[in-house]
Amino acid sequence: MAPAIQYELSPPPADAVSALSFAPNSSRLLAASWDKHVHLYDVKGEDGQGTLLRKFEHRAPVLDVCFGGSDDEAFSAGMDWQVLRIDLSTGEQTVLSKHSAPVRRVVYCHNQGILVSASWDSTLHFHDLKSPTSQPLIVSLPGKPHALAASPTKLVVTMTSRLVSIYDLSAASSALDSGSPTLQAWQQRESSLKFLTRAVSCMPNDAGYATSSIEGRVAVEWFEDSAESQARKYAFKCHRQPAPEGDGDVVYPVNALVFHPGYGTFATGGGDGHVALWDAEAKRRMKQYQKFPESVAALAFSSDGKYLAIGVCPGFETGQEDYSGEGRTKIFVRELGEAEAKPKGAK
């Protein structure tokens, strides 16, 4: 059985990392950063330790990034209010659409060929990539979005005031094809978590999703709206440390959450500098890795589940006033052991 290997990518972004995304078909990794660049790495590299292939400069800090349908197509979102398409082979950047506030998240829906962007102007833009010059379908949200994730058939957006909207992606595809100006949410929910949602990730089997909050908790829920399915949902505490005085716990935000593409397991990363692996079905923690040097800001599994990328940078847990991620931002890559992310008892 192959042992796990962990190493650091060099050079790292010059400022805080805001998102990580793996290519659909290879070991290429994108990193969005507050240094106004998208960084493209090959996590294998010539020496087996990772190589920076290219940097793509932006006008403002980049908040999110994702690959499109191929390993040479990417999309970014950030503080310049724009959604950009990046040709990773030529470096050409084209504006896909413009919001009226910073764009917090961008997600590619592979089965439908749709790109969705979520902005602090409280809108979603659905972009039909089969017709990239067409106008996006603009959907108004009931709150300011903070996290966005797609399953094979659903899109989940979490917002302020504990709001959660779920969209049917086949309905979104039909609306784009017909030129319909409206799209209604498939479901509207209230978050199971009492505090602001920080991250969301969908189960690869299309059954449900998990969310994490700023208050050291994770909730696991299912899409099916039956009483039986809703009775299965649960939440648990995590990323907490005993207080130095022995009175209660120090609670950290769970900044990142991502499902393994092949198993019903997921990883979380917190302000405590820890990454943990969880079995969603068994409701138990499988593993907690050695503490990283800073807050864990972003996580991503490769499409084959072999690699876990971990972005770390200073958080605001200590109330820093003069924030700087320069020199303290790092991206680690863990090449997982053969059964490291596999739930107990799985074949």
C-alpha positions as CSV (number, residue, x, y, z in Angstrom):
1,M,0.0,0.0,0.0
2,A,1.5,3.3,-1.1
3,P,2.2,5.7,1.8
4,A,0.9,9.3,1.8
5,I,3.3,12.0,0.7
6,Q,3.0,15.7,1.5
7,Y,5.0,18.6,0.0
8,E,4.8,22.4,-0.5
9,L,4.3,24.1,-3.9
10,S,6.9,26.8,-4.7
11,P,6.7,29.6,-5.3
12,P,3.5,30.2,-3.4
13,P,1.1,33.2,-4.0
14,A,2.4,36.5,-2.6
15,D,-0.7,37.1,-0.6
16,A,-3.6,35.2,0.9
17,V,-5.0,32.3,-1.1
18,S,-8.8,32.5,-1.6
19,A,-9.6,29.4,-3.6
20,L,-8.1,26.2,-5.1
21,S,-9.4,24.2,-8.1
22,F,-8.1,21.0,-9.8
23,A,-8.4,20.4,-13.5
24,P,-11.0,17.8,-14.7
25,N,-8.4,15.5,-16.4
26,S,-5.0,16.1,-15.0
27,S,-2.9,17.1,-12.0
28,R,-3.1,20.8,-12.8
29,L,-4.1,23.1,-10.0
30,L,-5.4,26.7,-10.0
31,A,-4.9,29.0,-7.0
32,A,-6.8,32.3,-6.7
33,S,-5.1,34.9,-4.5
34,W,-5.4,38.4,-3.1
35,D,-2.1,39.2,-4.9
36,K,-4.2,39.9,-8.0
37,H,-3.2,36.7,-9.8
38,V,-4.4,33.3,-10.7
39,H,-1.6,30.8,-10.3
40,L,-1.4,27.6,-12.4
41,Y,0.6,24.7,-11.0
42,D,1.4,21.2,-12.0
43,V,1.3,19.4,-8.7
44,K,3.4,16.6,-10.0
45,G,6.0,18.7,-11.6
46,E,9.3,17.6,-13.1
47,D,10.7,16.7,-9.7
48,G,7.5,15.2,-8.3
49,Q,7.1,18.2,-6.0
50,G,5.1,20.6,-8.1
51,T,5.9,23.3,-10.6
52,L,4.5,26.8,-11.1
53,L,3.5,26.8,-14.8
54,R,2.2,30.4,-15.2
55,K,0.6,33.4,-13.5
56,F,-2.4,35.3,-14.9
57,E,-2.6,38.9,-13.7
58,H,-5.9,40.5,-12.8
59,R,-6.9,44.1,-12.0
60,A,-7.9,43.3,-8.4
61,P,-7.8,40.5,-5.9
62,V,-9.2,37.2,-7.1
63,L,-11.8,35.6,-4.9
64,D,-12.5,32.4,-6.7
65,V,-11.4,30.3,-9.7
66,C,-12.5,27.1,-11.4
67,F,-11.7,25.0,-14.5
68,G,-14.1,24.7,-17.3
69,G,-14.7,21.8,-19.6
70,S,-11.0,21.2,-20.4
71,D,-7.7,21.6,-18.7
72,D,-6.9,24.7,-20.8
73,E,-10.0,26.7,-19.8
74,A,-10.6,28.5,-16.5
75,F,-12.9,31.1,-15.0
76,S,-12.1,33.7,-12.3
77,A,-14.1,36.0,-10.2
78,G,-13.0,38.8,-7.9
79,M,-13.0,42.3,-6.6
80,D,-13.1,44.0,-10.0
81,W,-16.8,42.8,-10.3
82,Q,-16.0,40.8,-13.4
83,V,-16.3,37.1,-14.5
84,L,-13.3,36.3,-16.7
85,R,-12.6,33.4,-19.0
86,I,-8.9,32.5,-19.1
87,D,-7.3,30.5,-21.9
88,L,-4.6,28.8,-20.0
89,S,-2.6,27.9,-23.1
90,T,-2.4,31.4,-24.6
91,G,-3.1,33.6,-21.5
92,E,-5.9,35.4,-23.2
93,Q,-8.6,36.8,-20.8
94,T,-12.1,37.7,-21.9
95,V,-14.9,39.2,-19.9
96,L,-17.9,36.8,-19.7
97,S,-20.1,39.2,-17.7
98,K,-20.0,42.1,-15.2
99,H,-21.8,42.3,-11.8
100,S,-22.5,45.5,-9.8
101,A,-20.4,44.3,-6.8
102,P,-17.5,42.0,-6.2
103,V,-18.0,38.4,-7.4
104,R,-17.6,36.0,-4.6
105,R,-17.9,32.6,-6.2
106,V,-17.8,30.9,-9.6
107,V,-18.7,27.3,-10.4
108,Y,-18.7,25.3,-13.6
109,C,-21.5,22.8,-14.1
110,H,-20.0,20.1,-16.2
111,N,-23.1,18.1,-17.3
112,Q,-24.9,21.3,-18.5
113,G,-22.0,23.3,-19.8
114,I,-23.1,26.2,-17.6
115,L,-21.0,28.6,-15.6
116,V,-22.6,30.2,-12.5
117,S,-21.2,33.3,-10.7
118,A,-22.5,34.6,-7.4
119,S,-21.9,38.2,-6.5
120,W,-22.3,40.4,-3.4
121,D,-24.8,42.4,-5.5
122,S,-27.2,39.5,-4.5
123,T,-27.5,38.0,-8.0
124,L,-26.5,34.8,-9.7
125,H,-25.4,34.9,-13.4
126,F,-26.0,31.7,-15.4
127,H,-23.7,31.7,-18.4
128,D,-24.4,29.3,-21.3
129,L,-20.9,28.4,-22.5
130,K,-22.3,26.8,-25.6
131,S,-23.0,30.4,-26.6
132,P,-20.3,32.4,-24.8
133,T,-21.3,35.7,-26.4
134,S,-24.9,35.5,-25.2
135,Q,-26.2,37.4,-22.3
136,P,-26.3,35.6,-18.9
137,L,-29.5,34.7,-17.2
138,I,-29.6,36.9,-14.1
139,V,-31.3,35.6,-11.0
140,S,-32.0,37.8,-7.9
141,L,-31.2,36.3,-4.6
142,P,-32.9,36.9,-1.2
143,G,-29.6,37.5,0.5
144,K,-25.9,38.2,-0.1
145,P,-24.2,35.0,-1.3
146,H,-21.2,33.6,0.5
147,A,-20.8,30.0,-0.8
148,L,-21.7,28.1,-4.0
149,A,-21.4,24.5,-5.1
150,A,-22.8,22.2,-7.8
151,S,-23.7,18.6,-7.9
152,P,-24.5,16.8,-11.2
153,T,-28.0,18.1,-11.2
154,K,-28.3,20.8,-8.5
155,L,-26.8,24.1,-7.5
156,V,-26.6,25.2,-3.8
157,V,-26.1,28.8,-2.8
158,T,-25.8,29.8,0.8
159,M,-26.4,33.4,1.9
160,T,-26.7,35.8,4.8
161,S,-29.6,35.4,7.3
162,R,-29.0,31.6,7.1
163,L,-30.7,31.4,3.7
164,V,-30.1,28.5,1.4
165,S,-31.4,28.3,-2.2
166,I,-31.2,25.2,-4.4
167,Y,-31.6,25.3,-8.2
168,D,-32.3,22.5,-10.6
169,L,-29.6,22.8,-13.3
170,S,-31.8,21.1,-16.0
171,A,-34.3,23.9,-15.4
172,A,-31.5,26.5,-15.7
173,S,-30.3,24.9,-18.9
174,S,-33.9,25.0,-20.3
175,A,-34.3,28.6,-19.3
176,L,-31.0,29.5,-21.1
177,D,-32.0,27.5,-24.3
178,S,-35.4,29.2,-24.4
179,G,-34.2,32.7,-23.6
180,S,-36.5,32.8,-20.5
181,P,-35.7,35.8,-18.3
182,T,-36.6,34.0,-15.0
183,L,-35.6,31.0,-13.0
184,Q,-37.2,29.9,-9.8
185,A,-35.4,28.1,-7.0
186,W,-36.2,24.4,-6.8
187,Q,-36.1,24.7,-3.0
188,Q,-35.6,27.4,-0.4
189,R,-34.3,26.4,3.0
190,E,-33.0,27.7,6.2
191,S,-29.6,26.6,7.2
192,S,-29.2,24.1,10.0
193,L,-26.3,26.1,11.3
194,K,-27.0,29.1,13.6
195,F,-24.2,31.3,12.3
196,L,-22.9,32.5,8.9
197,T,-22.1,29.7,6.4
198,R,-18.5,29.8,5.3
199,A,-18.3,26.9,2.8
200,V,-20.6,24.4,1.0
201,S,-19.8,21.2,-1.0
202,C,-22.1,18.8,-2.8
203,M,-22.0,15.0,-2.6
204,P,-20.6,13.4,-5.7
205,N,-23.5,10.9,-5.8
206,D,-25.9,13.9,-6.1
207,A,-27.7,13.0,-2.9
208,G,-27.1,16.1,-0.8
209,Y,-24.6,18.6,0.5
210,A,-22.6,19.8,3.5
211,T,-22.1,23.3,4.9
212,S,-19.7,24.7,7.4
213,S,-20.0,27.8,9.5
214,I,-17.8,30.5,11.2
215,E,-18.7,28.9,14.5
216,G,-16.9,25.5,14.3
217,R,-19.8,23.4,13.0
218,V,-20.7,21.3,9.9
219,A,-24.1,20.3,8.7
220,V,-24.9,17.4,6.4
221,E,-28.2,17.5,4.5
222,W,-30.0,15.6,1.6
223,F,-31.8,17.1,-1.4
224,E,-34.9,14.9,-1.2
225,D,-37.5,16.8,0.7
226,S,-39.3,13.8,2.3
227,A,-39.7,13.5,6.0
228,E,-37.5,10.4,6.0
229,S,-34.6,12.2,4.2
230,Q,-34.9,15.3,6.3
231,A,-34.7,13.2,9.4
232,R,-31.3,12.0,8.3
233,K,-29.7,15.4,8.4
234,Y,-27.3,16.2,11.2
235,A,-24.8,18.7,12.4
236,F,-21.7,18.4,14.6
237,K,-19.0,20.5,16.3
238,C,-15.4,20.5,14.9
239,H,-12.2,22.6,14.7
240,R,-12.3,23.6,18.4
241,Q,-9.5,23.6,20.9
242,P,-9.7,23.5,24.7
243,A,-9.4,27.0,26.2
244,P,-6.0,27.7,27.9
245,E,-7.8,28.4,31.1
246,G,-9.7,25.2,30.9
247,D,-13.1,26.9,30.6
248,G,-14.8,25.6,27.5
249,D,-13.4,25.6,24.0
250,V,-11.8,28.1,21.6
251,V,-14.0,27.9,18.5
252,Y,-12.6,28.4,15.0
253,P,-14.3,29.0,11.7
254,V,-14.5,26.1,9.3
255,N,-13.2,27.9,6.2
256,A,-13.1,25.1,3.7
257,L,-15.1,21.9,3.0
258,V,-14.8,19.6,0.0
259,F,-16.1,16.1,-0.8
260,H,-13.8,13.4,-2.1
261,P,-14.9,12.6,-5.7
262,G,-15.0,8.8,-5.3
263,Y,-16.2,8.3,-1.7
264,G,-18.9,9.7,0.6
265,T,-16.1,11.3,2.7
266,F,-15.2,14.9,2.9
267,A,-12.4,17.1,4.2
268,T,-12.7,20.3,6.3
269,G,-10.1,23.0,7.0
270,G,-10.3,25.4,9.9
271,G,-8.9,28.5,11.4
272,D,-7.2,26.3,13.9
273,G,-4.8,25.2,11.2
274,H,-6.1,21.7,11.0
275,V,-7.5,19.5,8.2
276,A,-9.8,16.6,9.0
277,L,-11.3,13.8,7.0
278,W,-14.9,12.8,7.8
279,D,-17.2,9.8,6.9
280,A,-20.5,11.4,6.1
281,E,-22.5,8.2,6.4
282,A,-20.9,6.9,9.6
283,K,-20.9,10.4,11.1
284,R,-17.4,10.1,12.4
285,R,-14.0,11.7,12.0
286,M,-11.6,9.4,10.1
287,K,-8.4,11.4,10.4
288,Q,-6.9,14.7,11.6
289,Y,-3.7,15.8,10.1
290,Q,-0.8,17.5,11.8
291,K,-1.4,21.2,12.4
292,F,-0.5,23.5,9.5
293,P,1.5,26.8,10.2
294,E,-1.5,29.1,9.5
295,S,-5.3,29.1,9.1
296,V,-6.5,26.7,6.4
297,A,-8.3,28.9,3.8
298,A,-9.0,26.5,0.9
299,L,-9.1,22.8,0.0
300,A,-9.5,20.9,-3.3
301,F,-9.4,17.2,-4.2
302,S,-8.1,16.2,-7.6
303,S,-10.6,14.7,-10.0
304,D,-9.2,11.2,-9.4
305,G,-9.1,11.7,-5.7
306,K,-5.4,11.1,-5.5
307,Y,-4.3,14.6,-4.3
308,L,-5.6,17.0,-1.7
309,A,-4.5,20.6,-2.1
310,I,-4.4,22.7,1.1
311,G,-4.1,26.5,1.0
312,V,-3.0,28.2,4.2
313,C,-2.5,31.8,5.2
314,P,-3.1,34.1,8.2
315,G,-6.7,34.3,9.4
316,F,-8.4,36.9,11.6
317,E,-8.7,34.6,14.5
318,T,-6.3,36.7,16.6
319,G,-7.9,40.0,15.6
320,Q,-5.0,41.2,13.5
321,E,-5.4,44.8,12.4
322,D,-2.5,45.0,10.0
323,Y,-3.2,42.0,7.9
324,S,-0.7,40.6,5.5
325,G,-0.4,37.2,3.9
326,E,2.9,37.9,2.3
327,G,5.5,35.4,3.2
328,R,3.0,33.3,5.2
329,T,0.8,32.0,2.4
330,K,1.6,28.4,1.4
331,I,0.0,25.7,-0.7
332,F,0.6,22.1,0.4
333,V,-0.2,19.0,-1.7
334,R,-0.9,15.7,-0.1
335,E,-0.7,12.6,-2.2
336,L,-3.2,10.4,-0.4
337,G,-2.4,6.9,0.6
338,E,-4.4,4.1,-1.1
339,A,-7.2,3.9,1.5
340,E,-6.7,7.2,3.2
341,A,-10.0,8.8,2.2
342,K,-11.9,5.5,2.0
343,P,-14.6,5.0,4.6
344,K,-14.3,2.0,6.9
345,G,-15.9,-1.1,5.4
346,A,-16.0,0.2,1.9
347,K,-14.9,-2.1,-0.9
